């Protein structure tokens, strides 16, 4: 680690240290500080990793085309990238080198957090997430990005997973997600059956205080608490319970890929908000917020090849139409399901109370009989009225046919609900992106008109 740090801090490459920035550490003693946090981590948590497998620090390299910016600006960009990547939880320092025609920076950050209670988890496909964040930062600063980066696996280099080959082991969280999907594919009747399937697969289910559940796989030292923030969206208790109850479709196991896209929102009308009495601090925040939203919109447009505005408009209108169409179909299925359920309930009530009505009829509509069975007779009249209203003169289907129809409607509702949620998400994204692009075009056209006027 010291040799690598010395290479990064080479005075000839950093103009005698002028191109070095740090966060919560001294670059001159960073190697000793990083090692000290490892000892504090062991003392606080009592956990110790194999020295050969323990990661002391991580390094990021970020490069820019020649002439696009100077080494000092590259240093600032690298510092922002490091801060947003570590979220300010890890000490780091950034160096900018001038020994090559292209500006480039080296980022070194401590694997142990500042509070010495946790370590950075190099998650699956983190390189893709880091590349997307780097592209986002560059777009926000009006810098170029590589549109179609060549995969390492397509060239002379191999990505980390291929380099490990058969020696690569899935993390415990990945194994738990696969086990959860496998258990859900068996369509367990309830939560107890779901947990039983996990235990059959060799996973230890630990019941904690307050009903908290944790899972431990063979060879795992510390159990993993069952919650969505730990295992990911779709794998928490609420999500699994929704799948068991049929309120949500089961999700397939993650096959790897880039980090999920952040939600894209509409830009803020700063002038309108300022007219409402907002302060200068809000104006500064709103400008940064709008800049990030525009960068996200531009990144989406570039990644999806929507460089033609008319095509973006067509895609947006298609997304809106699809969402509205699915919403109408879902409402129709829900109404039909409600009608079928109401008819089944009325048929059951009618069958239960019909003998009482026959007795009332045989008693020649006796007031004494009516007083003794008033509640049952009222239920009979309500059931018969509901049946007449729903059937509207049609023949009453058999109960088995009604049950089959209800099952089909429930399955149809599940499918439409999943499709509608996906379509609604796509619609909101396209509408927000088009709105932001329209805002950008309006601002640009306004500037051009001002230039022409001058």
Protein Blocks (a to p, Z undefined) as FASTA:
>chain_A
ZZmmmmmmomklnonolacccehiafklmmmmmmmmmmmmmmmnopacdfklpcfbdcdd
ddddehkacfklmmmmmmmmmmmmnnopaccdddddfkbfbdcddddddfbdfkopaccd
ddehklmmmmmmmmmmmmmnopacdfbacdfklmmbdcfklmnmmmpccdfklmmmmmmm
mmmmnopablmlmmmmmmmnopacdddehhiacdddehiabdcdddfklnoghiamklmm
mmmnopaccddddebiadddddddddddfklmmmnopafklmmmmmmmmmmmmmmmmmmm
mmnopabfklmmmmmmmmmmmmmmmmmmmmmmmmmmmmmmmmmmmmmmmmmmmmmmmmmm
mnoopaklmmmmmmmmmmmmmmmmmmmmmnnopacddfklmmmmmmmmmmmmmmmmmmmm
mmmmmmmmmmmmmmmmmmmmmmmmmmmmmmmmZZ
